[in-house]
Amino acid sequence: GGDTTALAVKINYAFRHPASFPVAVAFQCWAARRATVRISPDGNIEYLT
């Protein structure tokens, strides 16, 4: 990581039997984790790399 390692976290829920609770962790590819962006207060995104 760096100063920020997660930009968003999305959690869904459903009624299920406790034995069938799925757990998934999705990671971006190595190239995407090395990208650099500048996010302006107005929501504009500029990719630097």
Distance bins in CASP14 RR format, pairs under 12 A and 6 or more apart:
PFRMAT RR
TARGET T0000
AUTHOR 0000-0000-0000
RMODE 2
METHOD distances of the structure
MODEL  1
1 7 0 0 0 0 0 1 0 0 0 0 0
1 28 0 0 0 0 0 1 0 0 0 0 0
1 33 0 0 0 0 1 0 0 0 0 0 0
1 34 0 0 0 0 0 1 0 0 0 0 0
2 33 0 0 0 0 0 1 0 0 0 0 0
2 34 0 0 0 0 0 1 0 0 0 0 0
2 36 0 0 0 0 0 1 0 0 0 0 0
4 36 0 0 0 0 0 1 0 0 0 0 0
4 37 0 0 0 0 0 1 0 0 0 0 0
4 39 0 0 0 0 0 1 0 0 0 0 0
5 27 0 0 0 0 0 1 0 0 0 0 0
5 28 0 0 0 0 0 1 0 0 0 0 0
5 33 0 0 0 0 1 0 0 0 0 0 0
6 25 0 0 0 0 0 1 0 0 0 0 0
6 26 0 0 0 0 0 1 0 0 0 0 0
6 27 0 0 0 0 0 1 0 0 0 0 0
6 28 0 0 0 0 0 1 0 0 0 0 0
6 33 0 0 0 0 0 1 0 0 0 0 0
7 28 0 0 0 0 0 1 0 0 0 0 0
7 32 0 0 0 0 0 1 0 0 0 0 0
7 33 0 0 0 0 0 1 0 0 0 0 0
7 35 0 0 0 0 0 1 0 0 0 0 0
7 37 0 0 0 0 1 0 0 0 0 0 0
7 39 0 0 0 0 1 0 0 0 0 0 0
7 45 0 0 0 0 0 1 0 0 0 0 0
8 26 0 0 0 0 0 1 0 0 0 0 0
8 28 0 0 0 0 0 1 0 0 0 0 0
9 25 0 0 0 0 0 1 0 0 0 0 0
9 26 0 0 0 0 0 1 0 0 0 0 0
10 24 0 0 0 0 0 1 0 0 0 0 0
10 26 0 0 0 0 1 0 0 0 0 0 0
11 23 0 0 0 0 0 1 0 0 0 0 0
11 24 0 0 0 0 0 1 0 0 0 0 0
12 21 0 0 0 0 0 1 0 0 0 0 0
12 22 0 0 0 0 1 0 0 0 0 0 0
12 23 0 0 0 0 0 1 0 0 0 0 0
12 24 0 0 0 0 0 1 0 0 0 0 0
13 21 0 0 0 0 1 0 0 0 0 0 0
13 22 0 0 0 0 0 1 0 0 0 0 0
14 20 0 0 0 0 1 0 0 0 0 0 0
14 21 0 0 0 0 1 0 0 0 0 0 0
14 22 0 0 0 0 1 0 0 0 0 0 0
15 21 0 0 0 0 0 1 0 0 0 0 0
16 22 0 0 0 0 1 0 0 0 0 0 0
26 32 0 0 0 0 0 1 0 0 0 0 0
27 33 1 0 0 1 0 0 0 0 0 0 0
28 34 0 0 0 0 1 0 0 0 0 0 0
28 35 0 0 0 0 1 0 0 0 0 0 0
29 35 0 0 0 0 0 1 0 0 0 0 0
31 49 0 0 0 0 1 0 0 0 0 0 0
32 47 0 0 0 0 0 1 0 0 0 0 0
32 49 0 0 0 0 0 1 0 0 0 0 0
33 49 0 0 0 0 0 1 0 0 0 0 0
34 47 0 0 0 0 0 1 0 0 0 0 0
34 48 0 0 0 0 0 1 0 0 0 0 0
34 49 1 0 0 1 0 0 0 0 0 0 0
35 45 0 0 0 0 0 1 0 0 0 0 0
35 46 0 0 0 0 0 1 0 0 0 0 0
35 47 1 0 0 1 0 0 0 0 0 0 0
35 48 0 0 0 0 1 0 0 0 0 0 0
35 49 1 0 1 0 0 0 0 0 0 0 0
36 45 0 0 0 0 0 1 0 0 0 0 0
36 46 0 0 0 0 1 0 0 0 0 0 0
36 47 1 0 0 1 0 0 0 0 0 0 0
36 48 1 0 1 0 0 0 0 0 0 0 0
36 49 1 0 1 0 0 0 0 0 0 0 0
37 43 0 0 0 0 0 1 0 0 0 0 0
37 44 0 0 0 0 0 1 0 0 0 0 0
37 45 1 0 1 0 0 0 0 0 0 0 0
37 46 1 0 0 1 0 0 0 0 0 0 0
37 47 1 0 1 0 0 0 0 0 0 0 0
37 48 1 0 0 1 0 0 0 0 0 0 0
37 49 0 0 0 0 1 0 0 0 0 0 0
38 44 0 0 0 0 1 0 0 0 0 0 0
38 45 1 0 0 1 0 0 0 0 0 0 0
38 46 1 0 1 0 0 0 0 0 0 0 0
38 47 0 0 0 0 1 0 0 0 0 0 0
38 48 1 0 0 1 0 0 0 0 0 0 0
38 49 0 0 0 0 0 1 0 0 0 0 0
39 45 1 0 1 0 0 0 0 0 0 0 0
39 46 0 0 0 0 1 0 0 0 0 0 0
39 47 0 0 0 0 0 1 0 0 0 0 0
39 48 0 0 0 0 0 1 0 0 0 0 0
40 46 1 0 0 1 0 0 0 0 0 0 0
END
